[in-house]
Amino acid sequence: MQGTMAECTELEWAVQVLVNNFDKYSSRCCCCKNPRRISKKDFRKMLSCELNHMLTDTGNRRAADKLICDLDENKDGRISFEEYWTLIGGIASPIAQIIRQQEQSVKHTK
């Protein structure tokens, strides 16, 4: 990507943060030809370290395993970037609704 983080727009910066977060918890399978994936163990770690304020039960192993199972479309036991992105979208959508509701309630109280 061209430019530094300081030169990025907020949206470009946010995308870089999401990609960097995926890379922080993912690893390559066997050889460099395979795409990066997050193992179940590292996914559970990511949930508890990175999403403990937005998701409930991040420390619950069964809940984390169910989330992995739901996201893992190809059933390989690991989370690809595309599957990770599904998680981000699933979190962002309800958060966006909450933000909009809060903005509306602030408008009505003024």
VEXDREN-2710 file (C-alpha; in Angstrom, 1 decimal):
% VEXDREN-2710
k/r/px/py/pz
1/MET/0.0/0.0/0.0
2/GLN/1.3/3.4/-0.8
3/GLY/1.9/6.1/1.8
4/THR/2.3/5.8/5.5
5/MET/-0.4/5.3/8.1
6/ALA/-0.1/9.1/8.9
7/GLU/-1.1/9.9/5.3
8/CYS/-4.1/7.5/5.3
9/THR/-7.8/8.4/5.5
10/GLU/-9.7/7.1/8.6
11/LEU/-11.2/4.3/6.5
12/GLU/-7.8/3.3/5.0
13/TRP/-6.3/3.3/8.5
14/ALA/-9.2/1.2/9.8
15/VAL/-8.8/-1.4/7.0
16/GLN/-5.0/-1.6/7.7
17/VAL/-5.7/-2.1/11.4
18/LEU/-8.1/-5.0/10.6
19/VAL/-5.6/-6.6/8.2
20/ASN/-2.8/-6.2/10.8
21/ASN/-5.0/-7.8/13.5
22/PHE/-5.7/-10.8/11.3
23/ASP/-1.9/-11.2/10.6
24/LYS/-1.1/-10.9/14.3
25/TYR/-3.1/-14.0/15.1
26/SER/-2.7/-16.0/11.8
27/SER/0.0/-18.2/10.4
28/ARG/0.8/-19.9/7.2
29/CYS/0.0/-23.6/6.8
30/CYS/3.1/-25.7/6.0
31/CYS/4.4/-23.7/3.0
32/CYS/4.3/-20.1/1.8
33/LYS/1.8/-21.0/-1.0
34/ASN/-1.0/-21.5/1.4
35/PRO/-2.9/-18.5/2.6
36/ARG/-2.7/-17.3/6.2
37/ARG/-5.3/-18.8/8.6
38/ILE/-6.1/-18.4/12.3
39/SER/-6.1/-21.6/14.4
40/LYS/-8.8/-22.3/16.9
41/LYS/-6.4/-21.6/19.8
42/ASP/-5.3/-18.3/18.3
43/PHE/-8.9/-17.4/17.4
44/ARG/-10.0/-17.9/21.0
45/LYS/-7.0/-15.7/22.1
46/MET/-8.0/-13.0/19.6
47/LEU/-11.6/-13.0/20.8
48/SER/-10.5/-12.6/24.5
49/CYS/-7.8/-10.0/23.8
50/GLU/-9.3/-8.0/21.0
51/LEU/-13.1/-8.2/21.2
52/ASN/-13.8/-8.6/24.9
53/HIS/-15.8/-5.3/25.0
54/MET/-18.0/-6.0/22.0
55/LEU/-18.7/-9.7/22.3
56/THR/-20.0/-11.4/25.4
57/ASP/-18.7/-14.7/26.6
58/THR/-15.2/-14.3/24.9
59/GLY/-13.7/-16.4/27.6
60/ASN/-16.2/-19.2/27.1
61/ARG/-14.5/-22.0/25.1
62/ARG/-17.7/-23.6/23.9
63/ALA/-19.1/-20.2/22.7
64/ALA/-15.8/-19.5/20.9
65/ASP/-15.8/-22.9/19.3
66/LYS/-19.4/-22.4/18.1
67/LEU/-18.4/-19.1/16.6
68/ILE/-15.5/-20.7/14.9
69/CYS/-17.7/-23.5/13.6
70/ASP/-20.2/-20.9/12.3
71/LEU/-17.5/-18.9/10.6
72/ASP/-15.5/-21.8/9.2
73/GLU/-17.3/-22.1/5.8
74/ASN/-14.9/-24.7/4.4
75/LYS/-14.8/-26.7/7.7
76/ASP/-11.0/-26.8/7.8
77/GLY/-10.9/-25.9/11.5
78/ARG/-9.1/-22.6/10.8
79/ILE/-10.3/-19.1/10.0
80/SER/-9.3/-17.6/6.6
81/PHE/-9.2/-13.8/6.0
82/GLU/-12.6/-14.0/4.2
83/GLU/-14.1/-15.9/7.2
84/TYR/-12.6/-13.3/9.6
85/TRP/-14.1/-10.5/7.5
86/THR/-17.5/-12.2/8.0
87/LEU/-16.9/-11.8/11.8
88/ILE/-16.0/-8.2/11.4
89/GLY/-19.2/-7.5/9.3
90/GLY/-21.3/-9.4/11.9
91/ILE/-19.9/-7.2/14.7
92/ALA/-20.0/-3.9/12.7
93/SER/-23.6/-4.1/11.6
94/PRO/-25.2/-4.2/15.1
95/ILE/-22.7/-1.6/16.4
96/ALA/-23.7/0.7/13.6
97/GLN/-27.4/0.3/14.6
98/ILE/-26.5/1.1/18.2
99/ILE/-24.6/4.2/17.2
100/ARG/-27.5/5.4/15.0
101/GLN/-30.0/4.9/17.8
102/GLN/-27.8/6.8/20.2
103/GLU/-27.5/9.7/17.7
104/GLN/-31.2/9.7/17.3
105/SER/-31.9/9.8/21.0
106/VAL/-29.4/12.7/21.4
107/LYS/-31.2/14.6/18.6
108/HIS/-34.6/14.1/20.4
109/THR/-33.3/15.2/23.8
110/LYS/-32.0/18.6/22.4
END
